[in-house]
Amino acid sequence: MPSSDRPNVVVAVLDTARADHFGPFGGLASTPAFDALAARGSAVRAVATSPWTVPSHASMFSGLLPFEHGVTGTAAITEERRLASLSPAIERLADRWLPEALRRNGYRTVAVSANVWITPPMGFDLGFEEFVPVGTARVAPRGGTRRRRLQDLLPDGLLRRAKRAVRYGRDARLGRDFGARAALGEVRR
């Protein structure tokens, strides 16, 4: 636990969410939880360094631009055109990786992710003492695991249609949520 002379640090990332829609930034959308959090601390408007999740997160965690850190789509593809873990590219940044720097300086570091790309198999667990994947983050991107799975053998078109049918059936039964409720439960825990 951090000492009383150091602040708690919370980094909340919402992919594809525009700041100008949130209450703390004058948005008209109802965002009572963010409004309350900003009232108790401070809210900072961030600008993405990339239009894609992976390099944007790597920039947030390293302080570098995508062409400097190299954690991009290119780093995630093998010569066989298969998806690979980004761990090697991320581990090269360990000396400046925010979660790792906080952990080394005595902070307790915990991540909760509902994003399929921001997961331990992709290497984003560096520096986190605890990493809890929820929702879509519990599903590795196709080819992202080292062991082959039955679904890797299916043609892309058939696999997409089957996944869509399963997803729509689940969404119809449970309501559409990609992990937000589970993430909130983990953060509260």
C-alpha positions, -999 to 999 in steps of 0.1 A, spaced: 0 0 0 14 35 -8 25 56 21 3 85 31 26 111 15 21 96 -20 -11 98 -39 -32 69 -51 -29 67 -89 -59 55 -110 -57 53 -147 -91 46 -163 -90 40 -200 -121 38 -222 -113 29 -257 -131 49 -284 -147 72 -258 -147 109 -266 -138 132 -237 -161 159 -249 -191 136 -241 -181 133 -204 -194 156 -176 -160 167 -163 -152 181 -197 -186 198 -204 -202 169 -222 -239 164 -222 -239 127 -216 -249 115 -182 -216 103 -165 -223 106 -128 -195 82 -118 -169 101 -137 -183 134 -125 -180 122 -89 -145 108 -94 -133 141 -110 -149 161 -82 -128 141 -56 -96 143 -75 -88 156 -110 -97 146 -145 -72 150 -173 -82 150 -210 -59 127 -230 -52 127 -267 -45 93 -283 -11 88 -300 -26 63 -323 -60 54 -337 -55 18 -324 -56 3 -289 -22 -14 -287 1 15 -296 -21 39 -277 -18 19 -245 20 14 -250 23 52 -253 3 57 -221 25 32 -203 59 43 -217 56 80 -225 68 73 -260 52 77 -294 44 46 -314 74 50 -337 97 52 -307 83 23 -286 76 -1 -315 46 -18 -297 25 -18 -329 6 -42 -351 38 -51 -369 53 -63 -336 23 -86 -332 27 -105 -365 51 -133 -371 68 -141 -404 41 -169 -408 15 -141 -406 2 -153 -372 -6 -132 -342 22 -132 -316 25 -118 -281 38 -83 -277 58 -93 -246 92 -90 -262 85 -54 -274 69 -44 -241 97 -60 -220 123 -38 -238 105 -8 -222 105 -22 -187 127 6 -173 101 32 -183 68 11 -183 45 30 -159 30 -1 -140 65 -15 -136 80 18 -124 51 22 -99 56 -14 -87 93 -9 -82 86 22 -62 64 4 -37 30 9 -52 5 -20 -53 -3 -24 -90 -36 -39 -102 -51 -40 -137 -86 -48 -147 -91 -51 -185 -121 -59 -206 -101 -53 -238 -91 -83 -258 -57 -68 -267 -48 -55 -232 -41 -89 -216 -13 -110 -201 -9 -132 -232 -3 -100 -252 23 -88 -227 4 -60 -210 7 -75 -176 43 -62 -171 45 -44 -138 11 -55 -125 11 -76 -94 -25 -86 -102 -41 -86 -136 -77 -95 -139 -91 -100 -175 -129 -97 -177 -154 -98 -205 -137 -99 -239 -102 -98 -223 -108 -134 -213 -107 -143 -250 -73 -143 -266 -72 -127 -301 -72 -154 -328 -37 -169 -329 -26 -149 -299 -19 -180 -278 11 -203 -282 -10 -235 -284 -32 -241 -314 -69 -243 -308 -96 -260 -329 -110 -226 -339 -76 -217 -356 -83 -245 -381 -117 -231 -392 -119 -209 -423 -122 -172 -413 -156 -167 -428 -171 -197 -410 -155 -187 -378 -168 -152 -380 -204 -163 -386 -203 -189 -358 -189 -163 -333 -215 -138 -344 -243 -163 -339 -230 -172 -304 -225 -136 -294 -259 -125 -306 -275 -154 -287 -256 -145 -255 -264 -108 -259 -300 -115 -264 -301 -136 -233 -279 -115 -210 -279 -80 -226 -249 -65 -244 -219 -59 -221 -183 -66 -231 -171 -67 -195 -180 -33 -180 -201 -47 -152 -175 -74 -144 -147 -47 -145 -166 -25 -121 -171 -54 -97 -133 -62 -98 -124 -25 -93 -148 -24 -63 -132 -56 -49 
